[in-house]
Amino acid sequence: MFRIGEFSKIAQVSGRLLRYYDEIGLLRPEFTDQQTGYRFYSAQQLPKLNRILVLKELGLSLEQIAQLPDRDTSTDVIRSMLSIRKAQIEQSVQEELARLRLVETRLQQIEVHGQIQEPNVILKSVPAQQFLALREVLPDIDAVKRLVQKINGFLPSKVGQSSLGYMAVVMHSPVYDPEVLDLEIGYLITGKALESVRLSEERVLTLRELSEIETMATLVHVGRVADTHQTYGALGAWIEQHDWQIVGTGREILLQLPEPEKTEEAVFEIQFPIGKISRKLGLDFDVTATPKLCISSD
């Protein structure tokens, strides 16, 4: 047997941790000398110690580990738990990488502001169009991607590819909130179509008409979905610089859908209905009252 210092070296854990596990009854020494108080451990206790360390790394509390009999945590069970934890960590890493990419692109916007050439914004009139779509409030961009893929995989076989134009998204949210996305997603209809198509028990796509837009400012985004804000920013800057203002609900026309395994790449046209600014708008702030909108004609 080994004294605690020796066992800590063999097990590659601190003596302080071994003492703590002893105190809470999680891993008792094989033998404790009653006269000297010295703790002695056996190499036969290494599997139990490793089991504790593994379960702790997999997210279980020490209290939960103490209540689990050894028979309930076989190697197969732990390996299954490890696979689940691995998937969770991989998902977390992808989310963190996406955040870093977003920070990087936001920084690029700061660095190149005012230095890049004017974007290729196209103004056009858009006729009234039939739109077979589903409106839903979605909790995040991933939910949007899943719904787009589901509609794209389902609708052509129900309606017929010859009757379908591009997929489109109408953005009904009055303010952008990535956790509350009020969107209408579906297909522009170029031929005959049913008045409604059931996507699932809860979801039904219905046919309606998108109104005619006299002047639509459009800009095509090519690249990662996560970089969309750059194209939106460029379009917004162009609208402001040319004395236009947004006068209606924005749309996205999905010219090329991202592949399921490569959801970062896409091609779509961002659209905003616009009108010429006829009067300057200013905000008159009163620190003791709610801000009010003032219109001046100078």
C-alpha positions as CSV (number, residue, x, y, z in Angstrom):
1,M,0.0,0.0,0.0
2,F,1.0,3.6,-0.4
3,R,0.9,6.6,1.9
4,I,-1.2,9.5,0.6
5,G,1.8,11.4,-0.9
6,E,2.9,8.4,-2.8
7,F,-0.6,7.5,-4.0
8,S,-1.1,11.1,-5.2
9,K,1.9,10.7,-7.4
10,I,0.8,7.4,-8.8
11,A,-2.8,8.7,-9.4
12,Q,-1.6,12.1,-10.6
13,V,-4.1,14.0,-8.3
14,S,-3.4,16.3,-5.5
15,G,-3.1,15.1,-1.9
16,R,-5.6,17.9,-0.9
17,L,-8.2,16.3,-3.3
18,L,-7.7,12.8,-1.8
19,R,-8.1,14.2,1.7
20,Y,-11.3,16.0,0.7
21,Y,-12.7,12.8,-0.9
22,D,-11.9,11.0,2.3
23,E,-13.7,13.7,4.4
24,I,-16.9,13.4,2.4
25,G,-16.8,9.6,2.2
26,L,-16.4,9.4,-1.6
27,L,-13.0,7.6,-1.5
28,R,-11.8,6.3,1.8
29,P,-8.2,5.1,2.3
30,E,-7.7,1.4,2.2
31,F,-6.3,1.6,5.7
32,T,-5.8,4.4,8.3
33,D,-3.4,4.0,11.1
34,Q,-5.3,4.9,14.3
35,Q,-2.2,5.9,16.2
36,T,-0.5,8.1,13.6
37,G,-3.5,9.0,11.5
38,Y,-1.6,8.2,8.3
39,R,-3.7,7.2,5.3
40,F,-2.7,4.3,3.1
41,Y,-4.1,3.6,-0.3
42,S,-4.0,0.6,-2.7
43,A,-3.4,0.6,-6.4
44,Q,-6.6,-1.4,-6.5
45,Q,-8.5,1.9,-5.7
46,L,-7.3,3.6,-9.0
47,P,-10.3,2.4,-11.0
48,K,-12.7,3.9,-8.4
49,L,-10.8,7.1,-8.3
50,N,-10.7,7.4,-12.1
51,R,-14.5,6.7,-12.2
52,I,-15.1,9.6,-9.8
53,L,-12.9,11.9,-11.9
54,V,-14.5,10.9,-15.2
55,L,-18.0,11.4,-13.9
56,K,-17.1,14.7,-12.4
57,E,-15.7,15.8,-15.8
58,L,-18.9,14.7,-17.4
59,G,-20.9,17.1,-15.3
60,L,-22.1,15.1,-12.4
61,S,-21.8,16.6,-8.9
62,L,-19.9,14.8,-6.1
63,E,-23.2,14.3,-4.4
64,Q,-24.6,12.6,-7.5
65,I,-21.5,10.5,-7.9
66,A,-21.7,9.3,-4.2
67,Q,-25.3,8.1,-4.8
68,L,-24.4,6.1,-7.9
69,P,-23.6,2.4,-7.2
70,D,-20.6,1.1,-9.2
71,R,-22.8,-1.3,-11.1
72,D,-24.8,1.6,-12.5
73,T,-21.8,3.2,-14.1
74,S,-20.1,0.5,-16.1
75,T,-17.6,1.4,-18.8
76,D,-20.3,1.2,-21.5
77,V,-22.5,3.6,-19.6
78,I,-19.7,6.0,-19.0
79,R,-18.6,5.8,-22.6
80,S,-22.2,6.7,-23.6
81,M,-22.2,9.6,-21.3
82,L,-18.8,10.7,-22.8
83,S,-20.3,10.6,-26.3
84,I,-23.1,12.9,-25.2
85,R,-20.7,15.2,-23.4
86,K,-18.4,15.3,-26.4
87,A,-21.3,16.3,-28.7
88,Q,-22.3,19.1,-26.2
89,I,-18.7,20.4,-26.1
90,E,-18.4,20.3,-29.9
91,Q,-21.7,22.3,-30.2
92,S,-20.4,24.8,-27.7
93,V,-17.1,25.1,-29.6
94,Q,-19.0,25.8,-32.8
95,E,-21.1,28.4,-31.1
96,E,-18.0,30.1,-29.7
97,L,-16.4,30.1,-33.1
98,A,-19.5,31.6,-34.6
99,R,-19.3,34.4,-32.0
100,L,-15.7,35.0,-32.8
101,R,-16.4,35.2,-36.5
102,L,-19.2,37.7,-35.8
103,V,-16.8,39.8,-33.7
104,E,-14.2,39.6,-36.5
105,T,-16.7,40.8,-39.2
106,R,-18.0,43.6,-36.9
107,L,-14.4,44.7,-36.5
108,Q,-13.9,44.7,-40.2
109,Q,-17.0,46.9,-40.6
110,I,-15.4,49.4,-38.2
111,E,-12.0,49.3,-40.0
112,V,-13.4,49.7,-43.6
113,H,-16.2,52.2,-42.8
114,G,-16.1,54.9,-45.4
115,Q,-13.2,53.3,-47.3
116,I,-14.9,50.8,-49.5
117,Q,-16.5,51.5,-52.9
118,E,-20.3,52.0,-53.1
119,P,-22.2,48.8,-53.0
120,N,-24.0,47.6,-56.1
121,V,-27.5,48.5,-54.9
122,I,-30.2,48.1,-57.5
123,L,-33.5,49.9,-57.4
124,K,-36.4,48.2,-59.0
125,S,-40.2,47.9,-59.0
126,V,-41.6,44.6,-57.7
127,P,-45.0,43.5,-58.9
128,A,-47.6,41.9,-56.7
129,Q,-46.7,38.2,-56.2
130,Q,-48.4,35.1,-54.9
131,F,-46.7,33.8,-51.8
132,L,-47.3,30.3,-50.3
133,A,-45.8,30.6,-46.9
134,L,-45.9,30.0,-43.2
135,R,-45.6,32.8,-40.6
136,E,-44.0,31.9,-37.3
137,V,-42.0,33.4,-34.4
138,L,-38.7,31.5,-34.2
139,P,-36.2,31.5,-31.3
140,D,-32.9,31.7,-33.2
141,I,-31.2,31.6,-36.6
142,D,-30.7,27.8,-36.4
143,A,-34.5,27.4,-36.1
144,V,-34.9,29.6,-39.2
145,K,-32.4,27.4,-41.1
146,R,-34.2,24.2,-40.1
147,L,-37.6,25.6,-41.2
148,V,-36.2,26.8,-44.5
149,Q,-34.7,23.3,-45.2
150,K,-37.9,21.6,-44.2
151,I,-40.1,23.7,-46.5
152,N,-37.6,23.4,-49.3
153,G,-37.5,19.6,-49.0
154,F,-41.3,19.3,-48.7
155,L,-43.1,21.8,-50.9
156,P,-41.7,21.1,-54.4
157,S,-43.2,17.6,-54.4
158,K,-46.6,18.9,-53.2
159,V,-46.9,21.9,-55.5
160,G,-44.7,21.0,-58.5
161,Q,-41.3,22.7,-59.2
162,S,-42.7,24.4,-62.3
163,S,-45.1,26.5,-60.2
164,L,-42.4,27.6,-57.7
165,G,-40.2,30.7,-58.0
166,Y,-37.5,31.5,-55.4
167,M,-37.9,30.9,-51.7
168,A,-38.5,34.1,-49.8
169,V,-38.5,35.4,-46.2
170,V,-40.7,38.4,-45.1
171,M,-39.4,40.0,-42.0
172,H,-42.4,41.1,-39.8
173,S,-40.4,41.9,-36.7
174,P,-40.6,45.6,-36.0
175,V,-37.2,45.5,-34.3
176,Y,-34.5,42.9,-34.9
177,D,-34.3,40.5,-32.0
178,P,-32.3,37.2,-32.7
179,E,-34.3,35.4,-30.0
180,V,-37.8,36.5,-31.3
181,L,-37.8,36.3,-35.1
182,D,-41.3,37.0,-36.6
183,L,-40.8,35.7,-40.1
184,E,-42.9,34.5,-43.0
185,I,-41.1,31.8,-44.9
186,G,-42.2,30.1,-48.2
187,Y,-42.1,30.2,-52.0
188,L,-43.0,32.8,-54.5
189,I,-45.6,31.2,-56.8
190,T,-45.2,31.5,-60.6
191,G,-48.0,29.1,-61.6
192,K,-51.0,27.4,-60.1
193,A,-50.9,26.4,-56.4
194,L,-53.1,25.2,-53.7
195,E,-54.7,27.6,-51.2
196,S,-52.9,25.9,-48.4
197,V,-50.5,23.0,-47.8
198,R,-50.0,21.3,-44.5
199,L,-46.4,21.0,-43.6
200,S,-47.1,19.2,-40.3
201,E,-49.9,18.8,-37.8
202,E,-49.2,22.3,-36.4
203,R,-47.8,24.0,-39.5
204,V,-49.8,25.1,-42.5
205,L,-48.5,27.1,-45.4
206,T,-51.2,29.5,-46.9
207,L,-51.4,31.4,-50.2
208,R,-51.6,35.2,-50.1
209,E,-50.5,38.1,-52.3
210,L,-47.4,40.2,-51.5
211,S,-48.2,43.8,-52.4
212,E,-46.6,45.6,-55.3
213,I,-43.6,47.7,-54.4
214,E,-42.9,50.8,-56.5
215,T,-39.3,51.2,-55.4
216,M,-37.3,48.4,-53.8
217,A,-33.7,48.8,-52.8
218,T,-31.9,45.5,-53.3
219,L,-28.4,44.2,-52.6
220,V,-27.2,40.6,-53.1
221,H,-25.4,38.9,-50.2
222,V,-22.9,36.2,-51.2
223,G,-21.1,34.2,-48.5
224,R,-21.6,33.1,-44.9
225,V,-25.0,33.5,-43.3
226,A,-23.2,34.8,-40.2
227,D,-21.9,37.8,-42.2
228,T,-25.3,39.0,-43.3
229,H,-25.1,42.1,-41.1
230,Q,-22.3,43.4,-43.3
231,T,-24.6,43.4,-46.4
232,Y,-27.5,44.9,-44.3
233,G,-25.2,47.6,-43.1
234,A,-23.9,48.4,-46.6
235,L,-27.5,48.6,-47.9
236,G,-28.6,50.8,-45.0
237,A,-25.7,53.2,-45.5
238,W,-26.5,53.5,-49.2
239,I,-30.2,54.2,-48.5
240,E,-29.2,57.0,-46.0
241,Q,-26.5,58.5,-48.3
242,H,-29.0,58.8,-51.2
243,D,-31.7,60.4,-49.1
244,W,-34.1,57.5,-49.1
245,Q,-36.0,56.0,-46.2
246,I,-37.4,52.6,-45.5
247,V,-41.1,52.6,-45.8
248,G,-42.2,49.0,-45.4
249,T,-41.4,45.4,-44.5
250,G,-38.0,43.9,-45.6
251,R,-37.7,40.7,-47.6
252,E,-35.0,38.2,-48.4
253,I,-35.1,36.3,-51.7
254,L,-33.1,33.1,-51.4
255,L,-31.4,32.8,-54.8
256,Q,-29.2,29.9,-53.7
257,L,-29.9,27.9,-50.6
258,P,-27.1,26.8,-48.3
259,E,-26.4,23.1,-48.5
260,P,-27.5,21.2,-45.3
261,E,-23.9,20.2,-44.5
262,K,-22.5,23.7,-45.4
263,T,-25.1,26.1,-43.8
264,E,-22.6,29.0,-43.8
265,E,-22.7,29.6,-47.6
266,A,-25.7,31.2,-49.3
267,V,-26.7,33.7,-52.0
268,F,-29.7,35.9,-51.3
269,E,-31.1,39.3,-52.2
270,I,-31.9,41.7,-49.4
271,Q,-34.8,44.0,-50.2
272,F,-36.3,47.1,-48.5
273,P,-39.1,49.2,-49.9
274,I,-38.0,52.8,-49.9
275,G,-39.3,56.3,-50.5
276,K,-37.7,59.7,-50.9
277,I,-37.2,61.8,-47.7
278,S,-39.4,64.8,-48.1
279,R,-38.8,66.3,-44.6
280,K,-36.0,66.1,-42.1
281,L,-36.8,64.2,-38.9
282,G,-35.3,65.1,-35.5
283,L,-35.8,64.0,-31.9
284,D,-36.6,66.6,-29.3
285,F,-35.6,65.0,-26.0
286,D,-37.0,66.0,-22.6
287,V,-35.1,64.3,-19.8
288,T,-38.3,64.3,-17.6
289,A,-40.6,62.9,-20.2
290,T,-40.9,60.3,-22.9
291,P,-39.0,61.4,-26.1
292,K,-41.3,62.8,-28.7
293,L,-40.9,63.0,-32.5
294,C,-40.7,66.5,-34.0
295,I,-40.9,67.2,-37.7
296,S,-39.3,70.3,-39.1
297,S,-39.6,71.6,-42.7
298,D,-36.4,73.6,-43.0
